[in-house]
Each structure stands twice: as C-alpha cells, then as structure tokens.
Amino acid sequence: MTAEFELLCEAVRPRPDLARFRELLLQGTDFGLLAALAAAHGVRPALLDCLGQTAWESVPETEKTALEQFRQQHLARTLALTGELYRLAACLSDAAIPFVAFKGPTLALALHGSFAGREYNDLDLIVPPQQVDAAEAAIVSLGFASPQGDRAFRRTFLASQRQYAFTREDGTAIDLHWAFSGTHVPFPLAPEDVWKEPAGLAVGNRTVPVLSAPNLGLLLAGHGTKEGWAMLKWVSDFARLIDRHPDLDWADLHRRARARHCGEAVLLACAVAQDLLGVAIPEALVPAVAASGRVRARTRVVRASLEASTEPPPSGEHFADLLLCDRPIDRIAGALRLTFTPTAGDHDALKLPAALWSAYYVTRPCRLAFRMVLGRT
C-alpha cells in the first residue's frame, strides 16, 4: 500500500485515528497524488475533514487552494441537490406516486452526518414498475428531460437496465429506477422488499422515504459488487453502515442475499471493508468469509485495483456486474443476455430506422466480437 493510499484509507474509516493520520502525513506525503486519489475515489470531504483537524498548515498552497475550491463548490452542489430532492419528493407525493430515495443526499446524511459529508452528483429514486411512466411525467413537470431519447427509444434500448436518466439545463440529474440492477443479473435486494419496511429521513420539514438499514446494507453490498468496488467511497459507505448499525441481523441479510443467488456480495463487502478500513466483519459472517476462497481472492483483486487507481472508473458498458452472481450458471446466462440485448451503444454505432431496430439482436453480438478482436490486437 502506498503512503498516500494508506492515508486515504485512514481518512475514510468510520472512526479515523487522527493521531495515526497526522503521523502518516508528516512522514512524507505527495500531496498532489493524495488529492488526485481522493478525487478519483470520491472521498474529498473525508480527507478535508481529517486534514482540517490535524495538519491543514502542512498542505502546500496549490493543493490547499484546490481543496478549498472543491469544498465551496461541493457545498453549493449538495445544497442545490438537497433542495431538488425536497421539490421532487413533494411532487411525487402530491401525485400519490410511491417512491424511495437512495444514495445522494439521503445516504450522505444517514451515514456521513451531513448532506455535504459525501460526494455525489445526482439524485436516485426507485418507484414500483407500474409507476415508471407516472414518475417520469412528474419529473418532466419539474423541467427535466431525458438525454436518452424518446420513450420508444428508451423502452427498446434501455429498459433492460431498469433505470432512466433525466437532466435539466442547470446540470441537475435524476436517475429513475424500478430495480437495482439490469435484467441480466440478480441483486441482493429485491425491489419488492423496498416497500415492505420503509423508513423516513427528515429533509427540511418533509419526511422523505428511504431504505431501512437492513435494505440499505443489501443495496450497498450489491452496488459495490456490481461496480467492481472501483471507488473507495463505496467501501467507506459499507464500513460506516456496519459501524452505525451494530445490531443488524447480518445472518438474515446474508440469507436474503443467498436466496437471490447473491450471497457472496455481502461477504465480499464485509471482507473488503475489513481489509482496507479495518472494520471488523460481523461475527455472524466470520465463518462464511473464512470459508470462501473466492471471496478472499476477489478481496485481493479489489485491493490491488483500488491502490492502482488514480482516475474515476469509466462509465459505459462493462461486465463487472456479473460478479453479483454466486453461481457460474447465472454468470454464463447473464453474459449471454448482455450479448444479445441491444443497447444505446449499438444504435450509436449503426443508426437504423425504428422499423429495423429488431436487427440489433443480430448486429450486437457481431459488434461485441469485433471489439474483442480489436482489443486483443
């Protein structure tokens, strides 16, 4: 572990050891690299907090100025997104549309102590599948539009992702979900379970529906695994959940995830949080983590990947979400579904008229094969 990455891990622990942080900092730090790592991993608020409490005077002026600028911009952005969440919640409630907000401001407040305690750039909410069109209409009434084409285009090329994106001219973005993963893979948290045990979080004078702590645990484990644990902030989120909710029934959460063929996602989340941030694996899961060679191997891969990363993970198509699957048969089936399910990228590569969109079921496998050949040459 490099000195800068070790510093960053110390900063994002649920309870940082500030004396240890200062000791590591003063041993010799490349502040430019430290700031770049914090930006790549989306954990600048935690780094700023630790630096401010320990050794702000030791930060070189260039990095100090850049971090101060980030602090101001981040505060303004999070205040704007929190206000937008309030308006969105009011709009959906007035239309009698059930919804739950997750990630974004609500996750920052619940696990990091303030709306600005975590980096995020959009709002995420989930609605029942039968309410997607009504929720879309409510979002559009607030001045948003989809950058992903009209409804017919989205239903053809994006519905398999089970989420749509909406943006506004001021840069505000909303992701509308009706499930937590694409149709090609399972997920530890079943969408229908969201509505069985709702929780609430005060945003201004309104209570916004959010995930219960058990459901949040399954979401964070599944989301981190789906994204290959490519950012340290996702590890920090899960570690904070373990720390903030010591009474969670982890055996039951693992059972629920296993029933959806995603049990390893929960074990991997615990193992990564322990390995990188020193958070003890919940006692109920210690034997299962110790018995899983696959989880231990994947933990080593995650650690090596995070240490080497100085850029945010790229967006776009990837196959990391197949790691959600416990069973090889599900990974194979998921890969086949991905191979034969047309996406917006296929349309971008070859713009066919709507009457010929069914041809993408044939052209997509060819395009993927061509990309693989080019990638190997």
N, C-alpha and C positions, 0 to 999 in steps of 0.2 A: 504494500500500500504506500503510495507516495505521501509525502508530508502534507501536501495541500489537500489531498482527498481524505486523509485521516482527520485533518482539521474540520473539513466539511461534515464528515460523519459525526464528529463530536458536537458540532453546532446544531445538527438536526435531531439529535436524540430527544426523546420526550422530556428528559431532565438533564440538560448539559452540565458537565463538570467544568465550571468556568475556570477553576484553577488549572485544570489539565489543559483546557483550551488556550489559556494565556501562555502556559509553559511551552506548548507545541508551537504557538505563534512566534514566540521570541527565540526559538531555536534556529530560525532562518526560514523565511517564507517568501515564495514568489507570489506577490500579491496580485499581479496580473493574471497568473494562472489560477489562483484561488478565486478571483472574481469571475473568470471565464467559466470555471467549473460550476460555480454557484448559479450562474445564468443558464448554463446548459442543463442543469438538473432542477431548475425552478425552485431554488431554496434561498434566494437572496434575502427574504425577510428574516429567516432564522440566522443567517450569517451576520446581517446588520445588527440584530439584537445582541448576539454574543460579542461582536466587536465593540458595540457601544457600552457594554457592561465591563469590558476587560481592558482593551488596548486600542481604543479609537485613535489615540495620539500617534500610534506607531504606523498607521496606514499612510502610505505615500499619497501626496496630494492628487495625483491623477486618478487613482482608484477611489480615493475618498470623494472626489467630485462626482465621478460616475455613479457611485453608490448613492450619494445624496440625491442626484437627479432621478435615479430609479425610485428611491423612496417617495419622492414627491409625486412622480407620475403614477406609481403603483397605488398610492393612497387615493389620488383623484380617480383612477380607473375603478378601484374597488368600491368607492362611494357611488360612482355612477352605476355600476352593475348591481349594487345592492338596491339602489333606488329603482332600477328597472325591474328587479325581481319583485319588489313591492307592487309596482304597477301591474306586472304580469299576473301575480297572484290575485290581485283584485279583479282583473279582467276575467280570468278563468273561473274564479269563484262566482262572480256575477252571472256568468253563463252556465253555472251548475256543471262545470266540467271537472271531474276528479283528476287530481294531479299530485305528484310528489316531486319536490325539488331535491336534487342531489349534486354533489360536487360544488364548485363555485363558492359563493358567499356562505352558504349554509355549512359546508364542510369546514371552511376556514374558521367560522365561529365555533362550531361544535368541537373541533379537535385542536385548533391553534389559538383559540382565545379571543380572536377579533376578526373582523371582516378583511383586514389587511394582513393577517398573520400568515397567509399562504398565497402563492402566485396562482392566478387563473385568468383566463381571457374571455370566458363566455358563461352562459347560463345553461344548465342541463335540467330537463324535467322529463318525467315519464307519465304517460296517460294510458288508460286502457285502449287496446287496439281499435275498438269500435268508436273511440272518441278522437281519433287522429285528425279526421277532416274538420271536426268542430274546433279542436285546439288550434289547427292551422289557421282557421278563419279568425280566431281570437288574436293570434299572434300577428297576422296580417293587419288587423284593425289597429294595431299599435305602431304601424308604419314599417313593418318588416316585410321583406320579400325573400324568396328562395333564390340563391345563386345557382341552384342545381336544376334549372329548367322548370317547365310547367308540370302540372300534376301527372299527366300521362307519361312524361319522360321519367319522373321520379318513380312512378309505380313500375315501370319497365326495368330501369337500370339501378335503382337504389333501394327498392322496398326490401330486398334480401338483407340489407344492412340493418333494417328495423330502426332507422333514425333518419331524420331530415334536418338540414341546416337552414337557418334563416338569419339574414343580416339586415342592418339598417345603414343609411348613408353615414351616420356618425361613427360607424365601426362596431357597434354593439352586435353581438352574435348570440343566437339561441339554438341549441340542439334539442329537437323534439324526438323523444324516444317512445317506443312502445314495448321494447325489450332491451336487454343489456348486452346482447351480442347478435351477430348475424345468424341467419338461418342454418348455416353450415356447421355450427358448433354449439354444444350445450354451455350453460353458465351456472355457477354455484347458486345464484339467487334466481328463483323462479319469478317471473313478472307478477303472477297472480298472488304471490306471497306478500307483495308490497302493500296490498290493500287489506290484509288480514290484521296487521298490527301497526297502524300508522302512529307516527309521533308528530310533535309540533315544535317549532322553533320561533321565538319572537323576533320579528323583523319590523322595527318601528312599533306601531300599535296593532299590528296584524300578526296572527299566528300562521306561519307557513308550514304546510305538511312536508315532513321529511322522513327519511328512513329511520326505523327503530335501530337501536345499537346492534342487535344481532344481524339484522338485514344489512346494515352498513358494513359489518365485518365481512359478510359474504360478498358484498359488492366490491370492497377494496381488494380482497384476495383475488377475486375474479378479474377485475380490471387490470391490476398489476400484472397478473399472469398473461392475460390477453395481449398486453402491450410489451411482453417480454421483460418486465421490470427494468425498462430502459432509462428511467429517471429516478433519482434518489428521493424526490419529493413523494413518490408513491410508496416507497419503503417507509418514509417518515410518517405518512398518514396511517399506515397499518400499525406501526410501532406505537403511535400515540393512541390508537384505539385500544390496543392491549393495555396500555398504561392507564387510560382514563376509565376503562370498564373492567376492573379486575374480577367482577362477579359474572361475567358472561359464561354461559354453558358451552364451552368450546367442543366438548364431546358431541353435543347435539348439533352444533354448527357443522362439524366435520361429517356427521351422519347425514345431514341435509345435503351437503355438497356431494357426498358419495352417491346418494340416491339419484343425483343428476349426472353421475359419472364425471364429477369434477373435484373429487376429494383431495387430490394432490395439490390443487391450487391453494387450499387452506394450509396444508402442511408446508408448501414452498414459501408462502407468505411469512409464516412463523419462522422458518429456518433462515430466510434472508434477513428478517428483522433482527434475529439474534446475531447472525454472522457479522452484519455491518454496523448495527447500532447497539448491540449488547443487551437487547431486550429479551428477557427470559421467555422461552417457549412455554405457553400454558401447560400446566402439569398434566392435564388430561391428554395432551397430544404428544408428549415427550416420547413415549414408546413407538408411536406410529412414525414420527420423524426419524428416529434412530433406526427403524427397521427398513426404511425406504432408501435404497441405494440410488434410485432415480432422482429423488428429491435432493439428496446430498450432492449428486453430480450437477444437477441444474443450479443449485446454490453456488457452486464454484464458478459455473459459467456466468451467472448473473454478476457475481462479484468482479470477475475479470473484465466483463463488458463495461460495468459502471466505472471502474477505475480508469479504463482507457478512453472513456467518452469525454470529449471537450466540446461537443456540439449537441444541440437538441436532436432527438430522434426524428428521422424524416417522416413526413406524412405520406399517405397513399397506400396502395395495396401491399400487404405483407401476409406471411403465413404464420406469424408468431402466435396468433390466437388458437392455432391447432394444439398448442401446449395445454390448453384448458382440458383436453380430453384425457381421461385416465386410461382408456382402452385403445390399443392400436387400431382396432376395427373402426372406432369413431374418428381417429385421425385420418385414416385412409378415406373413409366416407366423406369427411369434411373437405379433404383436399380435392376429391372428385367433384363435390358440389361447387367448390370455388372454381374449378377448372371449366365447368360448363354453365356457370351463372354469369350472364352478361353484366358488365358494369359500365359506368360512365366513361371509363378509360377506353373501353372497346369502341364506344361511339366516337370519342375524340380521335382515335386512331384511324377510323374508317366511318365517315359520316354517311350513313344510309338513310333514305327516307323512311318515315314511320311504317309504311306498308311492308318494308323489308326488314324490320327490326328482328324478326324471328331468325334471320340468318346469322345473327350474332352468336347463337348457340353453336354454330359451326365454326365461325371465324375466331371466336375467343380461344379455343384450345390451340389453334394454329398460331395465334399471336403469342400466347404464352410459351409455346415450344420454340418459336423463333427467338424470343427474348432469352430463353435459357441457353440456346446455342450461341447467341452473341455474347452472353455473359461468360461463357467458357472459352471464348477465343480471344 
